[in-house]
Structure formats: C-alpha cells, structure tokens
Amino acid sequence: MQEELIKKGMQYIANTYNRFPIAVIKGEGCWIWDLNSRRYLDFLSGIAVCNLGHAHKNIIEGITQQAQRLFHISNLFYIEPQVKAAELLCKYSFGDRVFFCNSGAEANEAAIKLARRYSWKKYGEGRFEIIVMENSFHGRTIATLSATGQPKFHEGFHPLLEGFKYCKFNDIDAVKENINRKTCAIMLEPIQSEGGVYVADKGYIKELREIAYENDLLLIFDEIQTGMGRTGKFFCYEHFDVEPDIMTLAKALGNGFPVGAMVAKKEIMDAFVPGTHASTFGGNPLATSAVVATINTIVDEGIIKHCESMGKYLREGLTRLKERFSFILDIRGMGLIIGIELATSGDEILKEFINEGVIVNCTKGNILRLLPPLIITEEEIDIFLEVAERVFEKFKKR
Ligand SMILES: *Cc1c(COP(=O)(O)O)cnc(C)c1O
C-alpha cells in the first residue's frame, strides 16, 4: 500500500525534494504513523513547524470553530482572529504592527520590500542594499534566494535580484567593510539552521545593533525557524539583549497551518500604506485562528520553560555520547534546535535512525539537526538517546 503511494508520488509530483520513503498518515504528540501502521518518534516536527506536536487539541479546536464560522473573506475587511493574532504577537515581542502572509519566503519578501520602502521614504532613491550573511537561508523566491548566501541554491537561476552584500557570519569587520551610502538594512538568522546550526555570538549581535543605529540601517531578524519558543525563549533575539527593527516568522507560527508574518516597529511598518503591499490569503481567518491557538497554548502550557529544560536534558545526553564516539565533533544549538556535527557523512547514519524508528534531519551532508516538538518529554528523549547510542555504536564498528 505504502509502496504504491510512493510510486505514484514519484510519477505525479515534481521532483523537488529528497523524501524519506515513508508516507505519513497520522500524527499525535511527538509520534507519527506511516501507511503500514509503523510508528516513528518525530525529532523533526515537519521541519520546526509542529512545535506543539501533532494533533494538539487546542489547535484542532481553534481552527474547527473558525472553519464553522468563516474560512476566508479577504483583507478588504477586518478579520477577528487576524486582529487577535497581531495583538498577541505584539504583546509577546518588540513589535507594534504585523503584516500577515502565507510562508517564510513571503515574510522575508515583505521585510526586504519594507526596508527598501522605509529608506526610500526617508532618503529617496539609491539606498537599497541589504547586508546578508554567507551560509544563510531565507527562502526560494527570487528575492529571498538572492538574499540567501549559498551559491549552490543560486545555480541555474541567474540573474539574481541585485542589492545584496554577502558577509561572513559572526564577522563584524566584514559588515563594517560592506556598509556604504547605498546600504539600508542588515538581515540575518540569529541561528543559521539550514546552514548547519551555527549560533550568532552575543557580542556580534550587539555590535550589529550598534552599527545599525549609527548608520540608520534596519536590523532584520529572520526568526522563521528560531521563533515561537524553539530556542527556549519566545523569540531568539531575547537571548542577545537586543531588539531588531523587523522580525519575520512562519514555520511554527500556526503549528502546521501555513501562515507567515512580518513584525515591525510602528514607525517602520508605517512606510507601508494601502496599495504598497498585499496578499490575498495573508492573515486569512483560518490561518490566524491557528496562530491565536498556538500562541495561547505556548503561554498557557508553559511551553517555553519546558523547551529550555528539555533542551538542556537532551544536550547533556548528547554530550555524554560525544565523549564516547570520537566521530562526533560538536554539539551546538539552543533550546530544542540542536546540531550534531559528524566527522563522516550523515546519510547512512540518518538511514539507520529511520530503521530504528526515529526521524531526524541531516543538513550540509554531515550535520544531524534535531528539531523535536517542544512538548517532548524526558522519557521520549531517553528513547531517542538509546537509539542514538545504538546507531553510533554500529558506525564505530565500521
Ligand atoms: C524555512 C525557512 C525559510 C523559508 O520559509 P518557507 O515557508 O519555506 O518559504 C526562510 N528562512 C528560514 C530561516 C527558514 O528556516
């Protein structure tokens, strides 16, 4: 049954993803089930999306109630859950105003447009360059691809959008050297996740904030993956004691319902006026009802504190494994976004995890990336660590 579905998938779906040979039909908490009723422990959460796990009752309730009232109406009207979602995002972040869209790439597109527009309004033409980082990831549309500092993603898609200056991550001098009279913003991920789970240095972020103030540049944080509690704070910027001017969110924002957002300070967001930016589906009633349910659940159920302590517990377990297996070079991350850098390719190890019934991800060829739901328990982490030990033991013998 599963084999047949996979065969059809390969026949009819564009070949743009390296997929696990698994068709998932059900999820509950930190567990998923395939078409053959096999159960897996999910240490990927749909790529940092289902932070509250699968089939959380509050999310189901939130979107079900909304679905019975109103699916869609357009932004020509005020939308009750959209207003509530925006109010909650502003309550728990530095932001004053929110623009809703449908994905991470769109949120970053909006941020790029807002940065240009804000600068244009204040300084006129010619101030449009954005400093971005090498090894970054900001999305797959032409603008966000251009902002992404990884040549492998650019291949075959030139000419890219002009106006991005790539700087080495965590290198403040590189940023200073690239600022000129055309610069309008600095954009980065506080943790480069797709890039291999590299965390920004606190001093670096603080200096970026200073440089941005000095040169009247907007500081844009792409928190699409690090937001919504993933790092043990509501938003990752809180770890650095600074506030950005613009922040982008998507992934876990609706716990699996597709939705993105750009959050900004009022005076910056006000560079957008009617007619400057829009999205038909952006902030749709169903999507934003998922956002409201997600934020309320994160707060009411103490998810952020739990994430912090489970992250610590998991990293302690991994550090013990690192002492035993010399091919583990590094364990890094924050909260429940964790990278395990290996001295060897991660491909075979990944397959072995799947055989053992645990879903993990591998990025950059040799970095295992762990993104379990934030509701993960110590018992489930213990199951993961036992499997990891068995898998690593096998590779030690080879
Ligand atoms: C996933 C991701 C994106 C792109 O989001 P999409 O919803 O796939 O467009 C952008 N930036 C970061 C940091 C991401 O993790």
The ligand as an SDF file (V2000), in Angstrom:
LIG
                    3D

 15 15  0  0  0  0  0  0  0  0999 V2000
   12.1600   27.6980    6.3550 C   0  0  0  0  0  0  0  0  0  0  0  0
   12.8620   28.9890    6.3540 C   0  0  0  0  0  0  0  0  0  0  0  0
   12.5820   29.9790    5.3970 C   0  0  0  0  0  0  0  0  0  0  0  0
   11.6230   29.7630    4.2520 C   0  0  0  0  0  0  0  0  0  0  0  0
   10.3210   29.5010    4.6750 O   0  0  0  0  0  0  0  0  0  0  0  0
    9.2520   28.9190    3.6220 P   0  0  0  0  0  0  0  0  0  0  0  0
    7.9710   28.8610    4.4120 O   0  0  0  0  0  0  0  0  0  0  0  0
    9.7380   27.5670    3.1890 O   0  0  0  0  0  0  0  0  0  0  0  0
    9.1710   29.8630    2.4820 O   0  0  0  0  0  0  0  0  0  0  0  0
   13.2540   31.1850    5.4940 C   0  0  0  0  0  0  0  0  0  0  0  0
   14.1420   31.4190    6.4900 N   0  0  0  0  0  0  0  0  0  0  0  0
   14.4200   30.4910    7.4230 C   0  0  0  0  0  0  0  0  0  0  0  0
   15.4050   30.8060    8.4970 C   0  0  0  0  0  0  0  0  0  0  0  0
   13.8050   29.2460    7.3780 C   0  0  0  0  0  0  0  0  0  0  0  0
   14.1080   28.3240    8.2990 O   0  0  0  0  0  0  0  0  0  0  0  0
  1  2  1  0
  2  3  1  0
  2 14  2  0
  3  4  1  0
  3 10  2  0
  4  5  1  0
  5  6  1  0
  6  7  2  0
  6  8  1  0
  6  9  1  0
 10 11  1  0
 11 12  2  0
 12 13  1  0
 12 14  1  0
 14 15  1  0
M  END
$$$$
